[in-house]
Structures are given as structure tokens and as C-alpha cells.
């Protein structure tokens, strides 16, 4: 993606300053996108926000900025907190379950995080239940290892309050999430699920599922998809068996790494129309996630 059209190289101080600003921004951009995406769960919204940060960086008094990286991270986080508040309002009227927009982490062109924390679908869904400030504190600490002093400065709180925010968010994530299986086991379970769902093998599906498994389908009102979550091993297995014949006809499956976990890209006539993945624990598959809103899978469709 082209970030900016800088002025032609010449001897003017203004041009050199803008070129230096562009270099600084390009170096830190992966982190800015990583913060924004974890805050919003949308690659498209994160891209827009980072572009807004770039425009602000162009027009601010950069001579007064002592630490450009800290400055840019602060602007990004504060804008993301405001954007997250607006997103929560919009999602109250979203048609059907809302799921995060998947990102291709096999190439990882933008995320550039020191850690992969808060990238997985299970954690992103849990972060949706936090306040924007709690989410920001958690992301900065758990994904980017920011010191509490700096988190406090970014969010405009005392250091003690920042610690409390992180602690509260961490407890929420730990309390509501079962210990996940290894990546290899998650991939195995996903492949087994796809095979059983495709054949309509209800007995195998039930065996794969945890007793309280939930199936979410995000169509956003743009395509046909269940508008309410389906809960329970028997019901979820029955649900998938019911549409097996018509849904899987002519479907090709390609495996990908999205948000750091194995996912299935489903295509028909060469076009990806759905992304499927599972979250699993020792109890079996806890969540089945169907991402079918065309607006959300454009990037991974192109990558696939």
C-alpha cells in the first residue's frame, strides 16, 4: 500500500524533513497497525486509522516531538479508543453475530508485533466485552510489553489505575477462556471438523465438539447465514448436517494461517466465499467460527 507521495528529492529542508518523517513512520507502521487491529478487530478500520495517524504526523510540529515512536503509538491508541467506542455502538445494530475480520499472519506484512497475543479469534472476541480503555491497556501490555508508566501516559491515567485496568482485563480473559490446545492439535481438529461437516457425519461432529460448543456465523446481512449462535454439541452437529449437501457442493478447501491459527478458505468457482476456523480446548472444539461477510474476507480472499 502506498503510504504517501512525498515531494521530489531536492535540497530544501522541508523536503528532507518530510522524507525523514516518512521513514520514521514506515518503520513504526507495523506496530501502529498491530495496536489498531487488536483494538478494533477490523483490518479495514485499522488501515484507515493508521492512515489518519500518518496525516496527523505530516501536519504536526515534529520539532517538538522528543520520541517519535512513543508519540505515534500514543496517537494511534487514543484514536483507537475513540474508534472502539463508535464501533461498539455500530455493532449493536449489526445483523447476526459479529466476528473479527481475519488477517493473513502467514505473511504477516503489517502486524509486526513482538508477541502474537490478542491476535487469535478467541481472545479478540473476549476483548469485545472490555471497555475501550481496558482493551487498550491489555493490548499495550500483553501484546507489546509496554511499561505501566507509559500505558498510563498514553491512556491519561495514573500508573496505579493502568495496572488495575490491565489486571482486570487479564482476569476477564483468563476466566472466560479455557486453556487452548496446541496449534498442531487445533489444525487437526479443524481438518477433522471440515471433513465431518462436509460429509454430514453427525456422530463424528458430536465427538469433536465440547458439550457446550457454540457455532457463530457472521454474514453481516449480506449473505445467508444463521443470525443467532447455535449452542450445544447435538444442536451444532445437527445444524451442520442439515446444510451439508447444498453448502459443500463444488467447494474447494485451502488451508491458511489467519490470526495465528489454522483456518480453512472455502471457494467455489475459484472465488473464496467463506472462512472457517475453530477454537478448541481439552474438552474439544469450543467454538466454530464462520466468517462469510464478503466485506470482511476481501483481503484473505485475494491472498488465497
Phi, psi and omega in degrees: 000131179282122184281318187196149172263102181278162179292153178303147180296129175208190186272356184289142179296326181297316180295317180296321179297318180293322178295318178296319178298320180294322179294317178299314182295318180299323181294322185266351184305318178303320179292320180298317178296320180300319177294311184296318181295316180294332179283328189248339182068018181222119179294320180297314179293324178294319177299315180298319182294317179296324177295323177296320178298319179299317179297321178291324179294324178296321190261352182281170176277091185291339178295337181270356182270114182283317183235095184302319181297314179295319179299312183293321177295322179295313179299316180299313182295317181294320176295322181292324177298314178296318180295324180294324177297317179294321181297323180297321179294315180297323184286345175293336180250009179294139183277114180082184179297142175261129176238153179298152176282123183292147175233145182279106180263003176288322176270327179048056183285341187238326194295310172051035182275152174292332179229161178263012180299144178066025173255327182296151183299321183299315181289319179301322178294322178291324180295337177298338182274352180273160171290156179305321180291319176298318180297316180298314181298317180296314182297313182297321182279308188280326182267329186237001173057038176290142175291152183300325179301317181288323176301318180299318179295319182294315185272355179065052177227171172286160179297323178297319179293323178297318177298320180295320178299313181297316181299316180296317179294318180297318179297321179297314181295315182294319184292326186262357182241127174288155178300123184285155175284172178293163178300321180295320180289322177298320179295318179297316180294323178297314179298318179295321178296313181300317180296315181290321179294321182295321181272352182071028182279090186295321181298316180293320178301314180299322179293327181285334188273146164290158184301326184254029181304148177233134176252123179249137177234115181257100175253347178061017182081357182271334178224166179289124179199152179300130183269359174228147178296148176256131190237140175099140186304313182294313182294319180293320177295317179296321179300313181289328177291326185297324183252012185303312186297312184279327185287319188270357181299123177072014183271134172252143183245130174236138183266140183216164174254107180241131182055032177078011179221155181298135180218159180248126173265119182257126182231154176222130183056037175082001182243127178289127180240352180202152172238131180234140173208172179227150168249135188220155177226189179298338180280350183118198180288119181270326183221139170246124184245122177247111178257108188234354178295115184306326182294338183267341186248013180302313184294315181286334175296317180293322180292323181288000000 
